[in-house]
């Protein structure tokens, strides 16, 4: 039986378009992780596994050229004594963009796959954006669950809503917004293309009931992009990530640590 | 006798014109490949006012930047010999597709010919309709129909500048004769842009390979 399972695993790795192997660790627990993506005509089949849990999903996208793109998909996962299912729709068409995510699980999603931080039960989010003009964009988000900022849940699950108004001036853009999540808060954001190579820097600060700074930097390095991201919260908690080529390292701290090292191979299929 | 002469003359003319189409397209291709260039594409695409900035550099890299309509401003398309890149500003995504598979929908017309006139000749049966004038000067008028369906148009007309062989206007029509694209190439100039500069995109974009 074992050689057969080994052969099946080898075949599934060989046929995948993208294979991501990882190792995740937090206090008193570690697991290897495996993510596979298979193209099948217009569909992309996905599989993800960790110790004692397996998830299978399917995605599809409508390519509308310069006018936009709409992707949607669903995934079901089981193991660790529980089950979960999730679905998403994300895309933009002309001046409007929409992102909808819905998830349900009988246990915290992290036990089904370490990359998910959604809570047990029902969670989801709805975000819409509309371009008022080439320079101005209006955004509105509503959701229940985790903020999805890093490897560990960012506080207890909660309802939250946020409105944003973004203005672009050349290659710089600014965002102002108000939100409510266990209390009201305000946000101010900045994003800029910093050079001719497409280097992008971004920072968003939220103050009020939520106190959080998120910063990102993406710069070309060799043939690939170096990505750095950091989220800091008060009371103190942190999430960070470094990615280059297929290699990525993520970490989080909320009183305890979590680390996830991954490497992705693209087979070009 | 007169009839025979007329037939002979027509046959000779069509042969000459047939060769001319090929030589015109070759001259355009050689001219456009001589050095990097950029131009503004202005007009109507699918009944919408549109404006694009087209830039071509060596290795046949073509970049089309959308300026109008406002909802597409910031989007761009990069066409290389093997791939088509579609950058979507609102969702900050870069969708990369093999050229054979990609369609530049929304325009409902394949503008990739701006980077490869020989490919246009392979897809559209063009004939020389005659000569005319444009703001830029005397032009050849080429017209034709696609050799196969699926291009989003059934009739094409291209005006090619005689003094500096390059397209100055393009009209594509559907089966009912309605224009799906009416574009003019303005402000043509030679450029110093490199292929790497044309492939520039925000590095935080989500890259999706299809």
Interface residues (C-beta under 8 A of the other chain):
Chain A: X61 X63 X64 X65 X66 X67 X68 X69 X71 X90 X91 X92 X94 X95 X96 X97 X129 X131 X133 X134 X137 X193 X196 X197 X198 X199 X200 X202 X216 X218 X219 X220 X225 X227 X266
Chain B: X64 X66 X70 X71 X72 X73 X74 X75 X76 X77 X86 X88 X90 X91 X93 X95 X97 X102 X103 X104 X105 X106 X107 X197 X200 X201 X202 X203 X204 X208 X209 X210
